[in-house]
Amino acid sequence: MTVTDPSTTAPSYGTTASVVAVHASAVHGFSKPALDGVLLVEGVGVEGDVHAGVTVQHRSRVARDPSQPNLRQVHLIHAELFDLLREAGHAVAPGDLGENLTTRGIGLLALPVGTRLTIGAAVVTVTGLRNPCRQIDDFQPGLLKQVLRRGADGGVERLAGVMGIVSRGGTVRPGDAIGVELPAPPHLPLTRV
């Protein structure tokens, strides 16, 4: 069964958007444990998380050019994806795919580049799409083809969440509401970062 993700085309900017869970890990790994709260540090990322830093922290990107700016300080995934993956036979829970913030009620994948998400006292500016890798199949065989696939138009669809930078620091906890501020037009679609 193939997952159809409504958040790729139907963003929700209503007041029902919220944080379901928060995660961080100080070591490189795939999944991240749930926490009671995380501190987002402006220009750096999630305090204590292995991917926090002004410059790129993902190992493959560090190997190519360690001086690149870190546009992947915070990883957000919509919990609706887990619902759809369950329908396709995969058991995936918040934090399993290594995200920092699990959300519900917002179409993350349809947001334009530069969207500002106010979450608690913090602000995350969306920079692009997460580009899922083969490690997802190590976690659960067949999962990669559910979150990275070809659309009806032949283009690549990336469903594994969005990346952002911390534009204003603050603590984020489960249950925090998410506010959405779109950038000035023209709106540019998200691409992988």
N, C-alpha and C positions, 0 to 999 in steps of 0.2 A: 504494500500500500504506500502511496506517495502522500507526503504531508502537503496540505494546502494552507499557507499561512496568511490569514486575512490582514495581519499587521503590515504586510508588504505594500498594501494599496490603500488601506483605510486608517489613517492616523486618528487617534482620539485625543482631543485637547480639552476634554471635560475635567470636572473637579474630582472624578473618581479615580484618577491615576494615583498610584501609591507604590511605595517600596514594600515588597513582600519579605525580602531577606537581604542581609549584607554579609560579605565574605572577604577574607584576606588571608594570605599565607606568606610567610617570610622565606619560603623555599620554592624553587622551581619545581613544579609538579603539574598535574592536570586539574584535579578538583581542588576546591577551597572550602574550608570549614565555615559553618555559620557562626556569626558573632552577634552580640547584643547591640553593637554599634560600631561604626568605623569613623575615623577622623579623616576628612579630605583636606589635604594641604595644598593651598594655592600654588599652581605651577609645578607641582610635584606628583600628586596622586594620593593614593590611600596609604596613610601612615602604617608602616610595618609590612606593607605588601612588597613582594619581590619585584613587581613591575613599576613601583614608584621611582620617579627620578625626572630630572629636567631633560636628560637625553634618553634615548631609546634604551629599554631594558630587556626586551625580548631577545633571547639568545641568538636566534638566526639573524636578526637585524643588527645586533651588536657585532656579529662576525663580519657583516658586510660593511658597516660604517658606524662605529660607536659614537660619532659626533652628531648623528641625526637628532633633531628635536623629538621629544617623546609625545606623539599625538595619541598614544594609547595608555594614558595614565589611569583611566577608569573604564572598565568593561561592564556594559549593561545588557542584560537579556530579559526579554519579556516572558513572564510565566506562561502566557498563552502558547508559546512554542512547546513547552513541556506537555501541555494538554494535548496538542496535536501529535507530538511524538508518541505519546501513550497510545493514541488511536492507531498508530502505525506499528505498535508492538514493542516500543522502547520505553524502559523505565528510567526517566531522567528527572532528578530533583534539583531544586535551587542549589547552586554552588558546584554541581557535578561537572559543568562545562567550564569552570574556572572563572566565572564572572564575579565582579565585586558587588554589583547591585542587581537584584532580581526585581522586576517591576510587574505591575498588572494595570491594565486599563489605558495604556498608551501605545500607539503604533510606532514603536521606535524606528523600524526599518523604513518608514515612509517620511521621516523627518528630513528637512533639508540640512545641508552642511551649515554649521554656525548656529543651530538652534540652541538656545540657553534653557537648561532644565534647572529650575529652582527646587532643591530637595532639602527640606529642613532649612538650615541657615546657609547651606552650601549652594554653589552654582556650578554645574558641569556643562561645558560647551561641546556639543557633538561634532566630532571631526570626521567620522566615516564608519564604514562597516568592518566588523571583524571578518578576517579571512580564515575560515576554519581549515585545519590541516589534518594529516593522516592520523595524528594522535587520537582524534575522535573515534576512529575505528578500533584503536587499541583499547579504548574505554568500553565501547560496545560495537561489535562488528555490524556493518551496514548503516551506522548512524551518519557517517559522512555524506552518503548520497541523499540523506533526508535534509541536511542543512546546507549543502552545496550542490546545486543541480542546474540544469538548463531549463529555462522558462519556455513558454509556448512560442515566444519570438526568437528563440535560439540564444538569448543572452544568459549570462551566468546569474543565478540567484543565490545570494548569501543570506541565510536565515539565522546565523549564530550570534546575533546581537550587534550592538554598536559600540564604538569607542569614543572617548571624550577626554578633554583636559579639564582640570579644576581651575575655574575662573574666580571662584571665591570659596575659601575654606570654611569648614564647619563640620559638625557631627551629623551623621546620617544613621537613622535607626529604622527597623521594620515598622511599618505603619505610617511613616512620614508621607505627606502628600507631595505630589510632583506637579509643579507649575511649568507651563511651556511658553516660551517667548520666541517666536519665529524671527529670523533675520529679515532685514529689508530685502525686497525683491531686487533682482530675479532670484528665485530659489534654486539652488543647485542640488541635484540628487546626490545621495551618499554613494561613495565608491570605497573600495577597500583601502585601509590605511595600515 
